[in-house]
């Protein structure tokens, strides 16, 4: 049961990853938008403690996929001039019946914040045709609800939710042959909710048209949260694939 609870609270990170904003989002020519669905094929390592019991969590992408009934994830950005905003909601519903006990999990993870384009250079020459650096500040909200329904007994429900402040940056650049890259990361918590949370992502994309791109890469995310006898100390990591629609 405790192992499943650890899986349930961590599964929101399953599809969460930043996607590159459009090159000319900071050109001051009105609003620019990004819509990006994606998949994070994550594995989870660490431990979960609840009510005095600690369990190791070692879950791969296949284990999460087996229990997934429904999932909806997307990354959204809006830019005007050098200023931007982002929101990245994830909702997942998972179910399992270990040893004949129904376990349902409903999960929300929402990342949000504002961005500022600190640097933009379109005339670098060589293999780099342009480079931009964004800084960001915002939050990461976690919410997980687990319902355990044993046969012939009353159902039991448990929930945890918290919000972490985060700060970070993202470096993007154009490469030859319609390729581009994005390197980003953030850090947060600072003892206000989680003791520490962090994320790092590297992506390589191919731009088919100014409006449509495909991308892939790798992401890792860590969290160390403790409250009321519950502790989540884990690292999630795995490949990322997705699409980006800019308009």
Buried (B, 14 or more C-beta within 10 A) or exposed (E): BBBBBBBBBBBBBBBBBBBBBBBBBBBEEEEBBBBBBBBBBBBBBBBBBBEEEEBEBEBEBEBBEEBBEEBEBBBBBBBBBBEBBBBBBBBBBBBBEEEEBBBBBBBBBBBBBEBBBEEBEEEEEEEBBBBBBBBBBBBBBBBBBBBBBEEEEEEEEBEBEBBBBBEBBBBBBBBEEEBBBBBBBBBBBBEEBBBBBBBBBBBBBBBEEEEEBEBBBBBBBBBBBEEEEBBBBBBBBBBBBBBBBBE
